């Protein structure tokens, strides 16, 4: 007879570790614009490398939700948050950090709100067609995450966070062509980056439906759990 409890704990550990790695990698990569020009569009004014890695967090949350139910998914979100955000912030030093406290705070706030919202939306839609819950929850969660993260991390209104930690102002509040289009409307850099980030997250969310479906076929919900 299979020990379902032990099996669940092991999978929690894998999901929590995956979540922490995704968030840590994204916090680092979001500091680096994509230095390419495609079709006359300067991607450095539009996109950071973090946009390609962060949507994987929604894949981890949704698979956990489908396998173990919403309570387990929330535990993975909270545990991943502690490992990836709180612990680095507690031990942060200016000489050793690979990111800033402001980015960590922005990431943590956006991560918790977006991921917990994702869990709720997914749970409401879980009995519909297999693709509706993950794509809907991921897209709505990504939109909220993008607004909160880029607003807190790079808008001038939150520059006081840098000052509190004795850091230089990290705001990206200077004008650039919207989405890097040279003939386009001027907007603040962080707004252009947020728009480009969300567009990529939508594309990645759609692309991740394939691995979601593959992994989904490898397991069934835990008996007596809330998953369905």
DAKA-V718849 format. One record per residue. N is the residue number from 1. PHI is phi as a letter, one per 20 degrees, with the letter a starting at -180 (NA if undefined). BURIAL is + if it has 24 or more other ideal C-beta (glycine too) atoms within 12 Angstrom, else -. Layout:
N_PHI_BURIAL ; N_PHI_BURIAL
This chain:
1_NA_- ; 2_f_- ; 3_e_- ; 4_f_- ; 5_f_- ; 6_f_- ; 7_f_- ; 8_f_+ ; 9_g_- ; 10_f_- ; 11_f_+ ; 12_g_+ ; 13_g_- ; 14_f_- ; 15_f_+ ; 16_f_+ ; 17_f_- ; 18_f_+ ; 19_f_+ ; 20_f_+ ; 21_f_- ; 22_f_+ ; 23_f_+ ; 24_f_+ ; 25_f_+ ; 26_f_+ ; 27_f_+ ; 28_f_+ ; 29_f_+ ; 30_f_+ ; 31_e_+ ; 32_d_- ; 33_f_+ ; 34_f_+ ; 35_e_- ; 36_b_- ; 37_d_- ; 38_c_- ; 39_l_- ; 40_n_- ; 41_e_+ ; 42_e_+ ; 43_f_+ ; 44_f_+ ; 45_e_+ ; 46_c_+ ; 47_b_+ ; 48_d_+ ; 49_f_+ ; 50_f_+ ; 51_f_+ ; 52_e_+ ; 53_d_+ ; 54_f_+ ; 55_g_+ ; 56_f_+ ; 57_f_+ ; 58_f_+ ; 59_f_+ ; 60_f_+ ; 61_f_+ ; 62_f_+ ; 63_f_+ ; 64_f_+ ; 65_f_+ ; 66_f_+ ; 67_f_+ ; 68_d_+ ; 69_o_+ ; 70_f_+ ; 71_f_- ; 72_f_+ ; 73_f_+ ; 74_f_+ ; 75_f_+ ; 76_f_+ ; 77_f_+ ; 78_f_+ ; 79_f_+ ; 80_f_+ ; 81_f_+ ; 82_f_- ; 83_f_+ ; 84_e_+ ; 85_d_+ ; 86_f_+ ; 87_f_- ; 88_g_+ ; 89_f_+ ; 90_f_- ; 91_d_- ; 92_f_+ ; 93_c_- ; 94_f_- ; 95_f_- ; 96_d_- ; 97_f_- ; 98_d_- ; 99_b_+ ; 100_d_+ ; 101_g_+ ; 102_f_+ ; 103_f_+ ; 104_f_+ ; 105_f_+ ; 106_f_+ ; 107_f_+ ; 108_f_+ ; 109_f_+ ; 110_f_+ ; 111_f_+ ; 112_f_+ ; 113_f_+ ; 114_f_+ ; 115_f_+ ; 116_f_+ ; 117_f_+ ; 118_g_+ ; 119_f_+ ; 120_f_+ ; 121_f_+ ; 122_g_+ ; 123_f_+ ; 124_f_- ; 125_d_+ ; 126_f_+ ; 127_e_- ; 128_e_- ; 129_g_- ; 130_g_- ; 131_e_+ ; 132_f_- ; 133_f_+ ; 134_f_+ ; 135_f_+ ; 136_f_+ ; 137_f_+ ; 138_f_+ ; 139_f_+ ; 140_f_+ ; 141_f_+ ; 142_f_+ ; 143_f_+ ; 144_f_+ ; 145_g_+ ; 146_f_+ ; 147_f_+ ; 148_f_+ ; 149_f_+ ; 150_f_+ ; 151_f_+ ; 152_f_+ ; 153_f_+ ; 154_c_+ ; 155_f_+ ; 156_f_- ; 157_f_- ; 158_d_+ ; 159_f_- ; 160_f_- ; 161_f_+ ; 162_f_+ ; 163_f_- ; 164_f_- ; 165_e_- ; 166_m_- ; 167_d_- ; 168_f_- ; 169_f_- ; 170_e_+ ; 171_f_+ ; 172_d_+ ; 173_d_- ; 174_d_- ; 175_f_- ; 176_b_+ ; 177_f_+ ; 178_f_+ ; 179_l_+ ; 180_m_+ ; 181_e_- ; 182_f_- ; 183_e_- ; 184_e_- ; 185_f_- ; 186_f_- ; 187_b_+ ; 188_f_+ ; 189_g_+ ; 190_f_+ ; 191_f_+ ; 192_f_+ ; 193_f_+ ; 194_f_+ ; 195_f_+ ; 196_f_+ ; 197_f_+ ; 198_f_+ ; 199_f_+ ; 200_f_+ ; 201_f_+ ; 202_f_+ ; 203_f_- ; 204_f_+ ; 205_g_+ ; 206_f_- ; 207_f_- ; 208_f_+ ; 209_f_+ ; 210_f_- ; 211_f_- ; 212_g_+ ; 213_f_- ; 214_f_- ; 215_f_+ ; 216_g_+ ; 217_f_- ; 218_e_- ; 219_b_- ; 220_d_- ; 221_g_- ; 222_f_+ ; 223_g_- ; 224_m_- ; 225_e_+ ; 226_e_- ; 227_f_+ ; 228_b_-
